[in-house]
């Protein structure tokens, strides 16, 4: 048995922590003690607990134990770390520890050292460590919803890039390169939409982040040819015969996934995949047809999506300006793609800042 266990405590859990370290080492576990190294009555536990929680997050297949008087504060601290699912046990019904693994895939157990003795603690910890997550679909679905909420994108403006050759791409990048850290690149194949863009052997500066908006008939083919150029790929649900295969391929290659809806596409079209993607992108204009009308009805669709799925990140693309960005933000949008407003401005940097100030004030 060589599973790695990270452990930490406050002063109230210090003695039980040392007891568990010895007991688990004797049983063949690899235990990493994150502190404190010495008993300190007035210590501040968050630094030790967060250190242990970050270690669990970063070490695949590891688990963690944190200890305090009741275990409540320690669980609160651990759960602030993305990817951590800390459950509390301080006596009572022993099945709580087992269920936290079976149903919740808890990766940290927080123990109330002031309420349980050494033998109970050793018994419940060992049972917890030896219990596996059932993997039942309903439990996976619920954990996925929590994870999506946890990892929602912070409000951000993404300058859009549209180019038919490298010279145009360089010119558009030069205008906005210093004003954002992620850029929205439009890809058009002349089939899914009437125009084409990025249909050349393009070169993107490697020190920036990019998402590709794929307005193409066969998104998976294009993704496979350009996988290493982008951090996130947003594909149209209307263009994918098998969206699950696109999502699976991207996830298997550690890429973020976005699914895109045209203005007229009903939200129900993505119901089967909405919890499998990182971003839902709503088009407020007809894709590939620049200068087309803004579809105000999409605002209601964004509101509906956020009401039903508050955990998802919503991206909006099409005619995003200072006049409507606040309304879009209030509807639930988190990410805002702006093309012509920024690119055609005499001062693109100021244009980006103006949009950012509008959403920062919300």
C-alpha positions as CSV (number, residue, x, y, z in Angstrom):
1,X,0.0,0.0,0.0
2,X,1.7,3.2,-1.1
3,X,-1.0,5.8,-1.3
4,X,0.2,9.3,-0.3
5,X,-1.7,11.0,2.5
6,X,-1.2,14.6,3.4
7,X,-2.0,15.6,7.0
8,X,-2.2,18.9,8.9
9,X,-3.8,20.3,12.0
10,X,-4.2,23.2,14.4
11,X,-3.0,23.0,18.0
12,X,-6.1,21.2,19.2
13,X,-5.5,18.4,16.7
14,X,-1.8,18.3,17.1
15,X,-1.5,15.2,19.3
16,X,-4.1,13.2,17.3
17,X,-2.3,14.2,14.1
18,X,1.0,12.7,15.4
19,X,-0.9,9.5,16.5
20,X,-2.4,9.1,13.0
21,X,0.9,9.7,11.3
22,X,2.5,6.9,13.3
23,X,-0.5,4.6,12.8
24,X,-0.8,5.1,9.0
25,X,3.0,4.7,8.5
26,X,2.8,1.4,10.3
27,X,0.0,0.3,7.9
28,X,2.1,1.1,4.8
29,X,0.7,4.5,3.8
30,X,3.1,7.3,2.7
31,X,2.2,10.1,5.1
32,X,3.4,13.7,4.5
33,X,3.1,15.9,7.6
34,X,2.3,19.5,6.6
35,X,2.5,20.8,10.1
36,X,2.7,22.2,12.6
37,X,6.0,20.6,13.6
38,X,5.6,21.7,17.2
39,X,2.7,22.3,19.5
40,X,1.8,26.0,19.5
41,X,-1.3,27.0,21.4
42,X,-1.9,30.2,19.6
43,X,-1.1,29.0,16.0
44,X,-3.1,30.0,13.0
45,X,-4.2,26.8,11.3
46,X,-5.1,28.0,7.8
47,X,-1.5,28.0,6.6
48,X,-1.1,24.3,7.5
49,X,-4.5,23.3,6.3
50,X,-4.3,25.1,3.0
51,X,-0.8,23.8,2.4
52,X,-2.1,20.2,2.8
53,X,-5.2,20.9,0.7
54,X,-3.0,22.3,-2.2
55,X,-0.8,19.2,-2.0
56,X,-3.9,17.0,-2.4
57,X,-5.0,19.1,-5.3
58,X,-1.6,18.8,-7.0
59,X,-0.8,15.2,-6.3
60,X,-3.0,12.8,-8.3
61,X,-4.7,10.0,-6.4
62,X,-3.6,11.4,-3.0
63,X,-5.9,12.0,-0.1
64,X,-5.7,14.3,2.9
65,X,-6.5,14.5,6.6
66,X,-6.9,17.7,8.6
67,X,-7.6,18.1,12.3
68,X,-8.9,20.7,14.7
69,X,-11.0,20.9,17.8
70,X,-14.3,20.5,15.8
71,X,-12.9,20.1,12.3
72,X,-15.3,22.7,11.0
73,X,-12.8,25.6,10.4
74,X,-10.3,23.2,8.9
75,X,-12.9,21.9,6.4
76,X,-13.8,25.5,5.6
77,X,-10.2,26.4,4.9
78,X,-9.5,23.2,2.9
79,X,-12.6,23.7,0.7
80,X,-11.4,27.1,-0.4
81,X,-8.8,25.3,-2.5
82,X,-10.1,24.4,-6.0
83,X,-10.7,20.7,-6.5
84,X,-10.8,19.9,-2.8
85,X,-13.9,18.2,-1.3
86,X,-13.5,18.1,2.4
87,X,-16.0,16.3,4.7
88,X,-16.2,16.6,8.5
89,X,-16.4,13.9,11.1
90,X,-16.5,14.5,14.8
91,X,-18.3,11.5,16.1
92,X,-21.9,10.4,15.9
93,X,-22.9,8.2,13.0
94,X,-19.8,6.4,11.7
95,X,-21.3,5.8,8.3
96,X,-20.8,9.5,7.6
97,X,-17.1,8.9,6.8
98,X,-17.9,6.0,4.4
99,X,-20.7,7.9,2.6
100,X,-18.4,10.9,2.1
101,X,-16.2,8.7,0.0
102,X,-18.9,6.6,-1.7
103,X,-21.2,9.4,-2.7
104,X,-19.2,12.6,-2.5
105,X,-15.7,11.4,-3.6
106,X,-14.3,13.4,-0.6
107,X,-10.5,13.7,-0.9
108,X,-10.0,15.3,2.5
109,X,-11.4,14.2,5.8
110,X,-11.6,16.8,8.6
111,X,-11.6,15.4,12.1
112,X,-12.9,17.0,15.2
113,X,-10.2,15.9,17.6
114,X,-12.0,17.4,20.6
115,X,-14.9,15.0,20.2
116,X,-13.4,11.6,19.3
117,X,-10.7,9.5,20.9
118,X,-7.6,8.0,19.3
119,X,-9.1,4.6,18.6
120,X,-12.2,6.0,17.0
121,X,-10.1,8.3,14.9
122,X,-7.9,5.5,13.7
123,X,-10.8,3.3,12.9
124,X,-12.8,5.9,10.9
125,X,-9.7,7.2,9.0
126,X,-8.8,3.7,8.0
127,X,-12.3,3.0,6.9
128,X,-12.4,6.3,4.9
129,X,-9.1,5.5,3.2
130,X,-10.3,2.0,2.2
131,X,-13.6,3.2,0.8
132,X,-13.9,4.0,-2.9
133,X,-16.1,6.4,-4.8
134,X,-19.0,4.5,-6.4
135,X,-18.8,6.5,-9.6
136,X,-22.6,6.4,-9.9
137,X,-23.8,8.7,-12.7
138,X,-26.0,10.9,-10.3
139,X,-23.0,11.5,-8.0
140,X,-20.7,12.3,-10.9
141,X,-23.3,14.7,-12.3
142,X,-23.7,16.6,-9.0
143,X,-19.9,16.8,-8.4
144,X,-19.5,18.1,-11.9
145,X,-22.0,20.9,-11.2
146,X,-20.1,21.9,-8.1
147,X,-16.8,21.8,-10.0
148,X,-18.2,24.0,-12.8
149,X,-19.4,26.5,-10.3
150,X,-16.1,26.5,-8.6
151,X,-14.2,27.1,-11.8
152,X,-16.4,29.8,-13.4
153,X,-14.5,32.3,-15.4
154,X,-13.9,35.7,-14.0
155,X,-15.6,38.5,-16.0
156,X,-13.2,39.3,-18.8
157,X,-13.2,41.1,-22.2
158,X,-11.7,39.0,-25.1
159,X,-10.6,41.0,-28.1
160,X,-11.6,39.1,-31.3
161,X,-9.2,38.5,-34.2
162,X,-10.4,38.0,-37.7
163,X,-7.9,37.5,-40.5
164,X,-7.6,36.0,-44.0
165,X,-3.8,36.2,-44.1
166,X,-0.9,36.5,-41.7
167,X,-0.4,40.2,-42.3
168,X,-4.0,40.9,-41.2
169,X,-3.6,38.7,-38.2
170,X,-0.4,40.4,-37.2
171,X,-2.0,43.8,-37.6
172,X,-5.0,42.9,-35.5
173,X,-2.8,41.3,-32.8
174,X,-0.6,44.4,-32.6
175,X,-3.6,46.6,-31.8
176,X,-4.6,44.6,-28.7
177,X,-1.7,42.4,-27.7
178,X,-0.8,44.5,-24.6
179,X,-4.4,44.9,-23.4
180,X,-5.5,41.3,-22.7
181,X,-4.0,37.9,-21.8
182,X,-6.4,35.8,-23.9
183,X,-7.7,36.4,-27.4
184,X,-10.7,35.1,-29.3
185,X,-9.7,33.9,-32.8
186,X,-12.5,33.5,-35.4
187,X,-12.1,30.5,-37.7
188,X,-14.4,30.2,-40.7
189,X,-14.5,27.6,-43.5
190,X,-16.8,29.2,-46.1
191,X,-19.2,26.3,-45.6
192,X,-20.7,26.5,-42.2
193,X,-20.7,30.3,-42.7
194,X,-20.4,32.2,-46.0
195,X,-17.0,33.7,-45.3
196,X,-13.6,32.2,-44.5
197,X,-10.9,33.2,-42.1
198,X,-7.7,31.7,-40.7
199,X,-7.6,29.5,-43.7
200,X,-3.8,29.7,-44.0
201,X,-0.7,28.5,-42.3
202,X,-1.0,31.0,-39.4
203,X,1.5,31.9,-36.7
204,X,0.4,33.1,-33.2
205,X,2.8,34.4,-30.6
206,X,3.5,31.6,-28.2
207,X,3.5,33.6,-25.0
208,X,-0.2,34.5,-25.1
209,X,-3.4,32.5,-24.6
210,X,-6.0,31.9,-27.3
211,X,-9.4,30.4,-27.8
212,X,-10.6,29.3,-31.3
213,X,-14.2,30.0,-32.3
214,X,-14.8,27.3,-34.8
215,X,-17.4,28.3,-37.4
216,X,-16.6,25.2,-39.4
217,X,-18.5,22.1,-40.7
218,X,-16.1,19.5,-39.2
219,X,-14.7,21.0,-36.0
220,X,-12.9,17.8,-34.8
221,X,-10.8,17.7,-38.0
222,X,-9.7,21.3,-37.6
223,X,-9.0,20.8,-33.9
224,X,-6.8,17.8,-34.5
225,X,-4.7,19.8,-37.1
226,X,-4.3,22.8,-34.7
227,X,-4.5,21.3,-31.2
228,X,-1.4,22.9,-29.8
229,X,-2.2,26.4,-30.9
230,X,-5.1,27.1,-28.6
231,X,-6.1,26.8,-24.9
232,X,-9.8,26.5,-25.6
233,X,-11.8,25.4,-28.6
234,X,-15.4,26.7,-28.9
235,X,-17.4,24.7,-31.5
236,X,-20.9,25.2,-32.8
237,X,-23.5,22.6,-31.6
238,X,-25.2,23.1,-35.0
239,X,-22.0,21.8,-36.8
240,X,-21.2,18.7,-34.7
241,X,-22.9,15.4,-35.5
242,X,-21.4,13.9,-32.4
243,X,-20.5,16.7,-29.9
244,X,-19.6,14.1,-27.3
245,X,-16.7,13.0,-29.4
246,X,-15.4,16.5,-29.8
247,X,-15.6,17.1,-26.1
248,X,-14.0,13.8,-25.2
249,X,-11.1,14.4,-27.6
250,X,-10.4,17.9,-26.2
251,X,-10.6,16.7,-22.6
252,X,-8.3,13.8,-23.3
253,X,-5.8,16.3,-24.6
254,X,-6.2,18.7,-21.6
255,X,-7.9,21.4,-23.5
256,X,-10.8,23.6,-22.4
257,X,-14.1,23.2,-24.3
258,X,-16.7,25.7,-25.3
259,X,-20.0,25.0,-27.1
260,X,-21.6,27.7,-29.2
261,X,-25.2,28.4,-30.0
262,X,-26.5,30.5,-32.9
263,X,-29.1,33.1,-32.0
264,X,-32.0,30.9,-33.1
265,X,-30.8,27.7,-31.5
266,X,-32.8,26.6,-28.5
267,X,-31.0,26.0,-25.2
268,X,-32.3,22.5,-25.1
269,X,-29.9,21.6,-27.9
270,X,-27.0,21.5,-25.5
271,X,-28.8,19.9,-22.5
272,X,-26.9,16.7,-22.9
273,X,-23.4,18.3,-22.9
274,X,-23.8,21.5,-20.8
275,X,-22.2,19.9,-17.8
276,X,-19.3,18.6,-19.8
277,X,-18.0,21.9,-21.2
278,X,-16.1,24.8,-19.6
279,X,-17.9,27.6,-21.4
280,X,-21.2,28.1,-23.2
281,X,-20.9,30.8,-25.9
282,X,-24.0,32.6,-27.1
283,X,-24.0,34.3,-30.5
284,X,-26.0,37.6,-30.5
285,X,-25.5,38.0,-34.2
286,X,-25.6,35.7,-37.2
287,X,-22.1,34.0,-37.2
288,X,-19.8,34.9,-40.1
289,X,-22.0,37.9,-41.2
290,X,-20.3,41.0,-39.8
291,X,-22.5,44.0,-39.3
292,X,-25.6,41.9,-38.9
293,X,-28.3,42.9,-36.4
294,X,-28.0,42.3,-32.7
295,X,-30.5,39.7,-31.5
296,X,-31.9,41.0,-28.2
297,X,-33.8,37.8,-27.6
298,X,-30.5,36.0,-26.8
299,X,-30.3,38.1,-23.6
300,X,-33.4,36.2,-22.3
301,X,-31.7,32.9,-23.3
302,X,-28.6,33.8,-21.3
303,X,-30.8,34.7,-18.3
304,X,-32.6,31.3,-18.6
305,X,-29.3,29.4,-18.9
306,X,-27.9,31.1,-15.8
307,X,-31.1,30.5,-13.9
308,X,-31.1,26.8,-14.7
309,X,-27.3,26.3,-14.5
310,X,-25.7,29.0,-12.3
311,X,-22.5,27.1,-12.3
312,X,-21.7,27.5,-16.0
313,X,-19.5,30.2,-17.5
314,X,-21.3,32.2,-20.2
315,X,-19.5,33.8,-23.1
316,X,-21.3,36.3,-25.4
317,X,-20.1,37.1,-28.9
318,X,-21.5,39.7,-31.3
319,X,-21.9,43.5,-31.2
320,X,-20.6,43.8,-27.6
321,X,-20.4,47.5,-26.9
322,X,-20.5,49.9,-23.9
323,X,-24.2,50.4,-24.6
324,X,-25.1,46.7,-23.9
325,X,-22.3,45.1,-22.0
326,X,-23.9,46.0,-18.6
327,X,-27.2,44.4,-19.6
328,X,-25.4,41.3,-20.9
329,X,-23.5,41.1,-17.6
330,X,-26.7,41.4,-15.6
331,X,-28.2,38.6,-17.7
332,X,-25.4,36.3,-16.6
333,X,-22.6,36.7,-19.1
334,X,-19.0,36.3,-17.7
335,X,-16.9,36.5,-20.9
336,X,-17.4,39.2,-23.5
337,X,-16.0,38.9,-27.0
338,X,-15.6,42.3,-28.8
339,X,-14.4,42.5,-32.4
340,X,-15.3,45.6,-34.4
341,X,-15.8,47.9,-31.4
342,X,-12.2,47.3,-30.3
343,X,-10.5,46.7,-33.6
344,X,-12.1,49.7,-35.3
345,X,-11.4,52.1,-32.5
346,X,-8.9,54.8,-32.8
347,X,-7.6,53.7,-29.4
348,X,-8.1,49.9,-29.0
349,X,-6.6,49.9,-25.5
350,X,-9.0,52.5,-24.3
351,X,-11.9,50.5,-25.9
352,X,-11.0,47.4,-24.0
353,X,-10.6,49.4,-20.7
354,X,-14.0,51.0,-21.3
355,X,-15.7,47.6,-21.6
356,X,-13.8,46.3,-18.6
357,X,-14.8,49.2,-16.4
358,X,-18.5,48.6,-17.3
359,X,-18.4,45.0,-16.0
360,X,-16.1,45.8,-13.1
361,X,-18.6,48.2,-11.7
362,X,-21.3,45.5,-11.6
